[in-house]
Amino acid sequence: MITHLARKELFWMALAFLFAGMLAISVVAYHYHKESKLESSGEVIIGTVDSKRIEYASNEKGPPTKLFMVAYHFKAPDGSSQNGEGAVDQSFYDTVEAGDEIEVLYDTNAPSRHRLVATEPAGGTMSLVFVAAGVLFALRGLLLLWNAVREAARHRA
């Protein structure tokens, strides 16, 4: 038999798991929405490469991952100057230099939302990890909540 205090703790833990799961799924949905809006209503404009560099991201299961970064700027039709940086593949990285023209996809309604045409849309593996974690957390929360309700009903009977 579970004590009253333990039932309350189980209930709050269940809600915490549900909240964490829904938050993870919401973050992915928000970024997916932003990217799909950029893809559907964005326009391509010519920008200029400011610099390029190689960054090393730590990798727990092996050698560091090389990221080929390209910094750029462009002037939006509304007159605002926008800057950005994006990871590109090595073949593209090797073909550009500072001062070269580069294609940028930007949101006509919000020019500060942009990315290089040469980059992949945001998402990929990390999105799948967040969705999977979110689903697992939400399912665990539902299971805990179900157990808490069942225990409360058993205690009342």
Rosetta constraint file for C-alpha pairs under 8 A:
AtomPair CA 1 CA 155 HARMONIC 7.82 0.50
AtomPair CA 2 CA 6 HARMONIC 6.07 0.50
AtomPair CA 2 CA 7 HARMONIC 6.47 0.50
AtomPair CA 2 CA 151 HARMONIC 7.23 0.50
AtomPair CA 3 CA 7 HARMONIC 6.28 0.50
AtomPair CA 4 CA 8 HARMONIC 6.39 0.50
AtomPair CA 5 CA 9 HARMONIC 6.25 0.50
AtomPair CA 6 CA 10 HARMONIC 6.03 0.50
AtomPair CA 7 CA 11 HARMONIC 6.11 0.50
AtomPair CA 7 CA 148 HARMONIC 5.85 0.50
AtomPair CA 7 CA 151 HARMONIC 7.28 0.50
AtomPair CA 7 CA 152 HARMONIC 7.11 0.50
AtomPair CA 8 CA 12 HARMONIC 6.27 0.50
AtomPair CA 8 CA 148 HARMONIC 7.92 0.50
AtomPair CA 9 CA 13 HARMONIC 6.00 0.50
AtomPair CA 10 CA 14 HARMONIC 6.04 0.50
AtomPair CA 10 CA 144 HARMONIC 6.61 0.50
AtomPair CA 10 CA 145 HARMONIC 7.30 0.50
AtomPair CA 10 CA 148 HARMONIC 6.01 0.50
AtomPair CA 11 CA 15 HARMONIC 6.37 0.50
AtomPair CA 11 CA 144 HARMONIC 7.08 0.50
AtomPair CA 11 CA 145 HARMONIC 5.76 0.50
AtomPair CA 11 CA 148 HARMONIC 5.68 0.50
AtomPair CA 12 CA 16 HARMONIC 6.14 0.50
AtomPair CA 13 CA 17 HARMONIC 6.24 0.50
AtomPair CA 13 CA 141 HARMONIC 7.36 0.50
AtomPair CA 13 CA 144 HARMONIC 7.51 0.50
AtomPair CA 14 CA 18 HARMONIC 6.20 0.50
AtomPair CA 14 CA 140 HARMONIC 7.34 0.50
AtomPair CA 14 CA 141 HARMONIC 4.19 0.50
AtomPair CA 14 CA 142 HARMONIC 6.56 0.50
AtomPair CA 14 CA 143 HARMONIC 7.61 0.50
AtomPair CA 14 CA 144 HARMONIC 4.95 0.50
AtomPair CA 14 CA 145 HARMONIC 5.08 0.50
AtomPair CA 15 CA 19 HARMONIC 6.00 0.50
AtomPair CA 15 CA 141 HARMONIC 6.15 0.50
AtomPair CA 15 CA 145 HARMONIC 7.25 0.50
AtomPair CA 16 CA 20 HARMONIC 6.08 0.50
AtomPair CA 16 CA 141 HARMONIC 7.17 0.50
AtomPair CA 17 CA 21 HARMONIC 6.09 0.50
AtomPair CA 17 CA 137 HARMONIC 5.23 0.50
AtomPair CA 17 CA 138 HARMONIC 5.88 0.50
AtomPair CA 17 CA 140 HARMONIC 6.55 0.50
AtomPair CA 17 CA 141 HARMONIC 4.52 0.50
AtomPair CA 18 CA 22 HARMONIC 6.12 0.50
AtomPair CA 18 CA 137 HARMONIC 6.20 0.50
AtomPair CA 18 CA 138 HARMONIC 4.34 0.50
AtomPair CA 18 CA 139 HARMONIC 7.41 0.50
AtomPair CA 18 CA 140 HARMONIC 7.48 0.50
AtomPair CA 18 CA 141 HARMONIC 4.64 0.50
AtomPair CA 18 CA 142 HARMONIC 6.74 0.50
AtomPair CA 19 CA 23 HARMONIC 5.96 0.50
AtomPair CA 19 CA 138 HARMONIC 7.31 0.50
AtomPair CA 20 CA 24 HARMONIC 6.23 0.50
AtomPair CA 20 CA 134 HARMONIC 6.83 0.50
AtomPair CA 20 CA 137 HARMONIC 6.52 0.50
AtomPair CA 20 CA 138 HARMONIC 7.24 0.50
AtomPair CA 21 CA 25 HARMONIC 6.36 0.50
AtomPair CA 21 CA 133 HARMONIC 6.81 0.50
AtomPair CA 21 CA 134 HARMONIC 3.67 0.50
AtomPair CA 21 CA 135 HARMONIC 5.88 0.50
AtomPair CA 21 CA 136 HARMONIC 7.02 0.50
AtomPair CA 21 CA 137 HARMONIC 4.59 0.50
AtomPair CA 21 CA 138 HARMONIC 4.51 0.50
AtomPair CA 22 CA 26 HARMONIC 5.98 0.50
AtomPair CA 22 CA 134 HARMONIC 6.05 0.50
AtomPair CA 22 CA 135 HARMONIC 7.75 0.50
AtomPair CA 22 CA 138 HARMONIC 6.51 0.50
AtomPair CA 23 CA 27 HARMONIC 6.19 0.50
AtomPair CA 23 CA 134 HARMONIC 7.26 0.50
AtomPair CA 24 CA 28 HARMONIC 6.60 0.50
AtomPair CA 24 CA 130 HARMONIC 5.68 0.50
AtomPair CA 24 CA 131 HARMONIC 6.49 0.50
AtomPair CA 24 CA 133 HARMONIC 7.25 0.50
AtomPair CA 24 CA 134 HARMONIC 4.98 0.50
AtomPair CA 25 CA 29 HARMONIC 6.21 0.50
AtomPair CA 25 CA 130 HARMONIC 6.58 0.50
AtomPair CA 25 CA 131 HARMONIC 5.21 0.50
AtomPair CA 25 CA 134 HARMONIC 5.36 0.50
AtomPair CA 25 CA 135 HARMONIC 7.46 0.50
AtomPair CA 26 CA 30 HARMONIC 6.00 0.50
AtomPair CA 27 CA 31 HARMONIC 6.34 0.50
AtomPair CA 28 CA 32 HARMONIC 6.01 0.50
AtomPair CA 28 CA 123 HARMONIC 7.99 0.50
AtomPair CA 28 CA 127 HARMONIC 5.91 0.50
AtomPair CA 28 CA 130 HARMONIC 6.85 0.50
AtomPair CA 28 CA 131 HARMONIC 6.91 0.50
AtomPair CA 29 CA 33 HARMONIC 6.02 0.50
AtomPair CA 30 CA 34 HARMONIC 6.31 0.50
AtomPair CA 31 CA 35 HARMONIC 6.16 0.50
AtomPair CA 31 CA 122 HARMONIC 7.68 0.50
AtomPair CA 31 CA 123 HARMONIC 7.79 0.50
AtomPair CA 32 CA 36 HARMONIC 6.02 0.50
AtomPair CA 32 CA 122 HARMONIC 7.75 0.50
AtomPair CA 32 CA 123 HARMONIC 7.27 0.50
AtomPair CA 33 CA 37 HARMONIC 6.09 0.50
AtomPair CA 34 CA 38 HARMONIC 6.25 0.50
AtomPair CA 35 CA 39 HARMONIC 6.12 0.50
AtomPair CA 35 CA 121 HARMONIC 6.77 0.50
AtomPair CA 35 CA 122 HARMONIC 6.89 0.50
AtomPair CA 36 CA 40 HARMONIC 6.03 0.50
AtomPair CA 37 CA 41 HARMONIC 5.86 0.50
AtomPair CA 37 CA 42 HARMONIC 7.28 0.50
AtomPair CA 37 CA 107 HARMONIC 7.90 0.50
AtomPair CA 38 CA 42 HARMONIC 4.71 0.50
AtomPair CA 38 CA 105 HARMONIC 7.56 0.50
AtomPair CA 38 CA 106 HARMONIC 6.71 0.50
AtomPair CA 38 CA 107 HARMONIC 5.49 0.50
AtomPair CA 38 CA 113 HARMONIC 7.64 0.50
AtomPair CA 38 CA 114 HARMONIC 7.53 0.50
AtomPair CA 41 CA 107 HARMONIC 6.52 0.50
AtomPair CA 41 CA 108 HARMONIC 7.27 0.50
AtomPair CA 42 CA 105 HARMONIC 5.98 0.50
AtomPair CA 42 CA 106 HARMONIC 5.14 0.50
AtomPair CA 42 CA 107 HARMONIC 4.41 0.50
AtomPair CA 42 CA 108 HARMONIC 6.01 0.50
AtomPair CA 43 CA 105 HARMONIC 5.49 0.50
AtomPair CA 43 CA 106 HARMONIC 5.59 0.50
AtomPair CA 43 CA 107 HARMONIC 6.54 0.50
AtomPair CA 43 CA 108 HARMONIC 6.69 0.50
AtomPair CA 44 CA 103 HARMONIC 6.29 0.50
AtomPair CA 44 CA 104 HARMONIC 5.45 0.50
AtomPair CA 44 CA 105 HARMONIC 4.48 0.50
AtomPair CA 44 CA 106 HARMONIC 6.42 0.50
AtomPair CA 44 CA 117 HARMONIC 7.73 0.50
AtomPair CA 45 CA 74 HARMONIC 7.70 0.50
AtomPair CA 45 CA 76 HARMONIC 7.92 0.50
AtomPair CA 45 CA 103 HARMONIC 5.82 0.50
AtomPair CA 45 CA 104 HARMONIC 5.32 0.50
AtomPair CA 45 CA 105 HARMONIC 6.42 0.50
AtomPair CA 45 CA 106 HARMONIC 7.36 0.50
AtomPair CA 46 CA 74 HARMONIC 6.74 0.50
AtomPair CA 46 CA 101 HARMONIC 6.32 0.50
AtomPair CA 46 CA 102 HARMONIC 5.62 0.50
AtomPair CA 46 CA 103 HARMONIC 4.83 0.50
AtomPair CA 46 CA 104 HARMONIC 6.03 0.50
AtomPair CA 47 CA 72 HARMONIC 6.58 0.50
AtomPair CA 47 CA 73 HARMONIC 5.50 0.50
AtomPair CA 47 CA 74 HARMONIC 4.23 0.50
AtomPair CA 47 CA 75 HARMONIC 7.27 0.50
AtomPair CA 47 CA 101 HARMONIC 5.63 0.50
AtomPair CA 47 CA 102 HARMONIC 5.11 0.50
AtomPair CA 47 CA 103 HARMONIC 6.01 0.50
AtomPair CA 47 CA 104 HARMONIC 6.18 0.50
AtomPair CA 48 CA 72 HARMONIC 5.45 0.50
AtomPair CA 48 CA 73 HARMONIC 5.52 0.50
AtomPair CA 48 CA 74 HARMONIC 6.28 0.50
AtomPair CA 48 CA 98 HARMONIC 7.61 0.50
AtomPair CA 48 CA 99 HARMONIC 5.72 0.50
AtomPair CA 48 CA 100 HARMONIC 5.66 0.50
AtomPair CA 48 CA 101 HARMONIC 4.62 0.50
AtomPair CA 48 CA 102 HARMONIC 5.65 0.50
AtomPair CA 49 CA 70 HARMONIC 6.94 0.50
AtomPair CA 49 CA 71 HARMONIC 5.97 0.50
AtomPair CA 49 CA 72 HARMONIC 4.35 0.50
AtomPair CA 49 CA 73 HARMONIC 6.74 0.50
AtomPair CA 49 CA 96 HARMONIC 7.66 0.50
AtomPair CA 49 CA 97 HARMONIC 6.73 0.50
AtomPair CA 49 CA 98 HARMONIC 4.89 0.50
AtomPair CA 49 CA 99 HARMONIC 5.19 0.50
AtomPair CA 49 CA 100 HARMONIC 5.43 0.50
AtomPair CA 49 CA 101 HARMONIC 6.33 0.50
AtomPair CA 49 CA 102 HARMONIC 6.52 0.50
AtomPair CA 50 CA 70 HARMONIC 7.63 0.50
AtomPair CA 50 CA 71 HARMONIC 5.34 0.50
AtomPair CA 50 CA 72 HARMONIC 4.89 0.50
AtomPair CA 50 CA 73 HARMONIC 6.89 0.50
AtomPair CA 50 CA 98 HARMONIC 5.01 0.50
AtomPair CA 50 CA 99 HARMONIC 6.19 0.50
AtomPair CA 51 CA 70 HARMONIC 6.03 0.50
AtomPair CA 51 CA 71 HARMONIC 5.19 0.50
AtomPair CA 51 CA 72 HARMONIC 7.03 0.50
AtomPair CA 51 CA 97 HARMONIC 7.12 0.50
AtomPair CA 51 CA 98 HARMONIC 5.04 0.50
AtomPair CA 52 CA 68 HARMONIC 7.50 0.50
AtomPair CA 52 CA 69 HARMONIC 5.57 0.50
AtomPair CA 52 CA 70 HARMONIC 4.39 0.50
AtomPair CA 52 CA 71 HARMONIC 5.95 0.50
AtomPair CA 52 CA 93 HARMONIC 7.72 0.50
AtomPair CA 52 CA 97 HARMONIC 7.33 0.50
AtomPair CA 52 CA 98 HARMONIC 7.19 0.50
AtomPair CA 53 CA 68 HARMONIC 6.24 0.50
AtomPair CA 53 CA 69 HARMONIC 5.32 0.50
AtomPair CA 53 CA 70 HARMONIC 6.65 0.50
AtomPair CA 54 CA 66 HARMONIC 6.59 0.50
AtomPair CA 54 CA 67 HARMONIC 5.67 0.50
AtomPair CA 54 CA 68 HARMONIC 4.82 0.50
AtomPair CA 54 CA 69 HARMONIC 5.97 0.50
AtomPair CA 55 CA 66 HARMONIC 5.88 0.50
AtomPair CA 55 CA 67 HARMONIC 5.00 0.50
AtomPair CA 55 CA 68 HARMONIC 6.49 0.50
AtomPair CA 55 CA 69 HARMONIC 7.04 0.50
AtomPair CA 56 CA 64 HARMONIC 5.72 0.50
AtomPair CA 56 CA 65 HARMONIC 5.52 0.50
AtomPair CA 56 CA 66 HARMONIC 4.83 0.50
AtomPair CA 56 CA 67 HARMONIC 6.05 0.50
AtomPair CA 57 CA 64 HARMONIC 5.36 0.50
AtomPair CA 57 CA 65 HARMONIC 5.06 0.50
AtomPair CA 57 CA 66 HARMONIC 6.48 0.50
AtomPair CA 57 CA 67 HARMONIC 7.12 0.50
AtomPair CA 58 CA 63 HARMONIC 7.35 0.50
AtomPair CA 58 CA 64 HARMONIC 4.58 0.50
AtomPair CA 58 CA 65 HARMONIC 6.40 0.50
AtomPair CA 59 CA 63 HARMONIC 6.10 0.50
AtomPair CA 59 CA 64 HARMONIC 5.02 0.50
AtomPair CA 59 CA 65 HARMONIC 6.43 0.50
AtomPair CA 67 CA 87 HARMONIC 6.14 0.50
AtomPair CA 67 CA 88 HARMONIC 7.52 0.50
AtomPair CA 67 CA 89 HARMONIC 8.00 0.50
AtomPair CA 68 CA 87 HARMONIC 5.35 0.50
AtomPair CA 68 CA 88 HARMONIC 5.53 0.50
AtomPair CA 68 CA 89 HARMONIC 6.40 0.50
AtomPair CA 68 CA 90 HARMONIC 6.25 0.50
AtomPair CA 68 CA 93 HARMONIC 6.37 0.50
AtomPair CA 69 CA 85 HARMONIC 6.63 0.50
AtomPair CA 69 CA 86 HARMONIC 5.51 0.50
AtomPair CA 69 CA 87 HARMONIC 4.46 0.50
AtomPair CA 69 CA 88 HARMONIC 6.19 0.50
AtomPair CA 69 CA 93 HARMONIC 7.64 0.50
AtomPair CA 70 CA 85 HARMONIC 5.47 0.50
AtomPair CA 70 CA 86 HARMONIC 5.50 0.50
AtomPair CA 70 CA 87 HARMONIC 6.42 0.50
AtomPair CA 70 CA 88 HARMONIC 7.12 0.50
AtomPair CA 70 CA 93 HARMONIC 7.32 0.50
AtomPair CA 71 CA 83 HARMONIC 7.54 0.50
AtomPair CA 71 CA 84 HARMONIC 5.76 0.50
AtomPair CA 71 CA 85 HARMONIC 4.14 0.50
AtomPair CA 71 CA 86 HARMONIC 6.62 0.50
AtomPair CA 72 CA 83 HARMONIC 5.80 0.50
AtomPair CA 72 CA 84 HARMONIC 5.45 0.50
AtomPair CA 72 CA 85 HARMONIC 6.04 0.50
AtomPair CA 73 CA 81 HARMONIC 7.09 0.50
AtomPair CA 73 CA 82 HARMONIC 5.46 0.50
AtomPair CA 73 CA 83 HARMONIC 4.23 0.50
AtomPair CA 73 CA 84 HARMONIC 6.19 0.50
AtomPair CA 74 CA 81 HARMONIC 5.94 0.50
AtomPair CA 74 CA 82 HARMONIC 5.44 0.50
AtomPair CA 74 CA 83 HARMONIC 6.65 0.50
AtomPair CA 74 CA 104 HARMONIC 7.89 0.50
AtomPair CA 75 CA 79 HARMONIC 6.10 0.50
AtomPair CA 75 CA 80 HARMONIC 5.80 0.50
AtomPair CA 75 CA 81 HARMONIC 4.55 0.50
AtomPair CA 75 CA 82 HARMONIC 6.17 0.50
AtomPair CA 76 CA 80 HARMONIC 5.42 0.50
AtomPair CA 76 CA 81 HARMONIC 6.28 0.50
AtomPair CA 76 CA 82 HARMONIC 7.10 0.50
AtomPair CA 76 CA 111 HARMONIC 6.51 0.50
AtomPair CA 80 CA 111 HARMONIC 7.99 0.50
AtomPair CA 82 CA 111 HARMONIC 7.33 0.50
AtomPair CA 82 CA 112 HARMONIC 6.30 0.50
AtomPair CA 84 CA 114 HARMONIC 7.66 0.50
AtomPair CA 84 CA 115 HARMONIC 7.18 0.50
AtomPair CA 85 CA 115 HARMONIC 7.66 0.50
AtomPair CA 85 CA 116 HARMONIC 7.95 0.50
AtomPair CA 86 CA 115 HARMONIC 6.80 0.50
AtomPair CA 86 CA 116 HARMONIC 6.47 0.50
AtomPair CA 86 CA 119 HARMONIC 6.75 0.50
AtomPair CA 87 CA 119 HARMONIC 6.45 0.50
AtomPair CA 88 CA 92 HARMONIC 6.48 0.50
AtomPair CA 88 CA 93 HARMONIC 6.32 0.50
AtomPair CA 88 CA 118 HARMONIC 6.45 0.50
AtomPair CA 88 CA 119 HARMONIC 5.32 0.50
AtomPair CA 88 CA 120 HARMONIC 7.89 0.50
AtomPair CA 89 CA 93 HARMONIC 6.23 0.50
AtomPair CA 89 CA 119 HARMONIC 7.72 0.50
AtomPair CA 90 CA 94 HARMONIC 6.03 0.50
AtomPair CA 91 CA 95 HARMONIC 6.70 0.50
AtomPair CA 92 CA 96 HARMONIC 6.82 0.50
AtomPair CA 92 CA 118 HARMONIC 7.49 0.50
AtomPair CA 96 CA 100 HARMONIC 6.30 0.50
AtomPair CA 102 CA 116 HARMONIC 7.70 0.50
AtomPair CA 103 CA 116 HARMONIC 6.20 0.50
AtomPair CA 103 CA 117 HARMONIC 5.62 0.50
AtomPair CA 103 CA 118 HARMONIC 7.55 0.50
AtomPair CA 104 CA 114 HARMONIC 6.84 0.50
AtomPair CA 104 CA 115 HARMONIC 5.78 0.50
AtomPair CA 104 CA 116 HARMONIC 4.48 0.50
AtomPair CA 104 CA 117 HARMONIC 5.26 0.50
AtomPair CA 105 CA 114 HARMONIC 5.52 0.50
AtomPair CA 105 CA 115 HARMONIC 5.48 0.50
AtomPair CA 105 CA 116 HARMONIC 5.96 0.50
AtomPair CA 105 CA 117 HARMONIC 5.63 0.50
AtomPair CA 106 CA 110 HARMONIC 7.71 0.50
AtomPair CA 106 CA 111 HARMONIC 5.64 0.50
AtomPair CA 106 CA 112 HARMONIC 7.51 0.50
AtomPair CA 106 CA 113 HARMONIC 5.89 0.50
AtomPair CA 106 CA 114 HARMONIC 4.12 0.50
AtomPair CA 106 CA 115 HARMONIC 6.59 0.50
AtomPair CA 107 CA 111 HARMONIC 5.13 0.50
AtomPair CA 107 CA 112 HARMONIC 7.51 0.50
AtomPair CA 107 CA 113 HARMONIC 5.70 0.50
AtomPair CA 107 CA 114 HARMONIC 6.30 0.50
AtomPair CA 115 CA 119 HARMONIC 7.17 0.50
AtomPair CA 123 CA 127 HARMONIC 5.05 0.50
AtomPair CA 123 CA 128 HARMONIC 7.95 0.50
AtomPair CA 124 CA 128 HARMONIC 6.64 0.50
AtomPair CA 125 CA 129 HARMONIC 6.26 0.50
AtomPair CA 126 CA 130 HARMONIC 6.23 0.50
AtomPair CA 127 CA 131 HARMONIC 6.14 0.50
AtomPair CA 128 CA 132 HARMONIC 5.95 0.50
AtomPair CA 129 CA 133 HARMONIC 5.99 0.50
AtomPair CA 130 CA 134 HARMONIC 5.89 0.50
AtomPair CA 131 CA 135 HARMONIC 6.06 0.50
AtomPair CA 132 CA 136 HARMONIC 6.15 0.50
AtomPair CA 133 CA 137 HARMONIC 6.02 0.50
AtomPair CA 134 CA 138 HARMONIC 6.00 0.50
AtomPair CA 135 CA 139 HARMONIC 6.01 0.50
AtomPair CA 136 CA 140 HARMONIC 6.05 0.50
AtomPair CA 137 CA 141 HARMONIC 6.05 0.50
AtomPair CA 138 CA 142 HARMONIC 6.16 0.50
AtomPair CA 139 CA 143 HARMONIC 6.14 0.50
AtomPair CA 140 CA 144 HARMONIC 6.13 0.50
AtomPair CA 141 CA 145 HARMONIC 6.00 0.50
AtomPair CA 142 CA 146 HARMONIC 5.99 0.50
AtomPair CA 143 CA 147 HARMONIC 6.20 0.50
AtomPair CA 144 CA 148 HARMONIC 6.11 0.50
AtomPair CA 145 CA 149 HARMONIC 6.17 0.50
AtomPair CA 146 CA 150 HARMONIC 6.06 0.50
AtomPair CA 147 CA 151 HARMONIC 6.01 0.50
AtomPair CA 148 CA 152 HARMONIC 6.13 0.50
AtomPair CA 149 CA 153 HARMONIC 6.16 0.50
AtomPair CA 150 CA 154 HARMONIC 6.12 0.50
AtomPair CA 151 CA 155 HARMONIC 6.03 0.50
AtomPair CA 152 CA 156 HARMONIC 6.28 0.50
AtomPair CA 153 CA 157 HARMONIC 6.31 0.50
